[in-house]
Each structure stands twice: as C-alpha cells, then as structure tokens.
Amino acid sequence: MSVRSVRLTIEGRVATIVFDRPEMRNALSLAMYDELSAACGRIAATPGLRAAVFRGANGAFVAGTDIAEFRSFENGEDGVRYEGRLERGVAEVETLPVPTLAVIDGPATGGGLMIATACDLRVASSRARFGVPVARTLGNCLSRANLTRLERAFGQGRTRRMLLLADLLDADEALAAGFLAALAEPDGLEIRVAEILGKLLANAPLTLAATRALMRSASEPEEKVVARVYGSRDFKEGVEAFLAKRAPVWAGE
C-alpha cells in the first residue's frame, strides 16, 4: 500500500508504516493523518500479523504537524477539531491489535512524539530528539489525553520541562526515563530493531495481546481477557513444551 506520504508495506508477519515527506522532515499534513488511519485500518484487518513498525524516512521520525495547515484556522473551534483529529489518529495506533514499535532516527516532536508514545516500544538512534516545543513556536497546546500519555511515558517532571520550558530531550535522557526500549548509534539501529522484532515474533501472541489490553485498561472485562489466554491452545502448548524442555510453537489460538 502506498498512499502519498504514508507508506504501508506488509512482509510476512510484520507491517511497516513509513512517514515519507523528507522536504518537511516528515511533518504531517492533515491528509497524512487520514492516510495513517487508512494504514492502521489495513493492519487491523490483516490476519496473521504479529507486529507493526512505525518509522520516518531520511533521518527524521515525524517533526510534528505541518505548520502551514494552521493558516486556515479561524477560531478556537478549529483547534478543538484539530486536537480531536490528532487524538483519533494516536488512539488508532494505540489500539492496533498487534504490538507496535517506533523506530526513531532524528526528531520526534509534536504529533510525531505522540505517535511514538502511542507505540508499545521505542528504539532510537543517538541523534533522536523528543519534545513538544509549542510554547516557543506556535503558542498552541495539547489535549488532556495527550498530556496524560506524555506524563505516563516520561514522568511529570520531564513532561513539564518539555511543555513549560519547551526543552527537547536527547536520546540518552529518553532512555533514562524508560521511554526507549533500546538506544543505538545510527549505523547500529537496524540491528537493534531486528533484535526487538525477533523477540516479539517469538513470544506468545495471546499473552502479548492480553498484556497490552490490560495495560491500556481496555473496556473488555479483565476476567474475559484472562480466561481467553488460559483457555487457549497456546497455553496448553506452553505448559507441555516447558515440561518437555522444548521450544513452544505458538498458533495464536
């Protein structure tokens, strides 16, 4: 699937979304949010997938939303609608049915940072930078839902620095905050990506799905989530494989 500046490819059990607008450091146009929604819908509808990767092209992840999009805003209601659209896009990433990995090489700011935050795991190169410097650039703000995501991911102190002081955090600080699962030099980034994907693909898919659902406080009752895992063929396979001292073969059912 190739839709303008958001490209989706599916290879085997892994889907990859690439933000590809290099002349704007992959800043998102409003149309690209719709393209992202279409790509997420395709991933959700494709059986057999075990992971989804989000990354940017040409030395950037996503440098926020294209500022030119805001020229047409006439009043505060336009801002409310925009924040609602951003929230829907972030939520679509957050609720994908497979584990998600953001690969960050360069800036992940504004809406780009929110997309990375919505992913389950993040791996970055040493040249990655993170922030929402709107207090010194646009003079807009984030929604409460996105502020909560940032506080959960970075802690209240670092989130206040990013929003109130308009600081950008470097990759080392993002790793120290627990935001990153791994950090690498640019020429070693793909090795770390492959390592993380290898672990995700080797692990029990129903266990991963249940963990993600319960960590999100999903609307589905906890007892139903737990029962589905313990009642699965995979659970029985895991027990027998462990006792037989062999590697389990997960079927996802």
HELIX and SHEET records of a PDB file:
HELIX    1   1 PRO A   22  MET A   24  5                                   3    
HELIX    2   2 LEU A   30  ALA A   44  1                                  15    
HELIX    3   3 ILE A   67  SER A   72  5                                   6    
HELIX    4   4 GLY A   76  GLU A   94  1                                  19    
HELIX    5   5 GLY A  111  ALA A  118  1                                   8    
HELIX    6   6 ARG A  144  PHE A  154  1                                  11    
HELIX    7   7 GLN A  156  LEU A  164  1                                   9    
HELIX    8   8 ALA A  171  ALA A  176  1                                   6    
HELIX    9   9 PRO A  186  GLY A  188  5                                   3    
HELIX   10  10 LEU A  189  ALA A  202  1                                  14    
HELIX   11  11 PRO A  205  MET A  215  1                                  11    
HELIX   12  12 GLU A  222  TYR A  230  1                                   9    
HELIX   13  13 ARG A  233  LEU A  243  1                                  11    
SHEET    1   A 7 SER A   2  VAL A   3  0                                        
SHEET    2   A 7 VAL A   6  GLU A  11 -1                                        
SHEET    3   A 7 VAL A  14  PHE A  19 -1                                        
SHEET    4   A 7 ALA A  51  GLY A  56  1                                        
SHEET    5   A 7 THR A 100  ILE A 104  1                                        
SHEET    6   A 7 LEU A 121  SER A 125  1                                        
SHEET    7   A 7 ALA A 182  ALA A 184  1                                        
SHEET    1   B 4 VAL A  62  ALA A  63  0                                        
SHEET    2   B 4 PRO A 107  THR A 109  1                                        
SHEET    3   B 4 ARG A 129  GLY A 131  1                                        
SHEET    4   B 4 LEU A 169  ASP A 170 -1                                        
END                                                                             
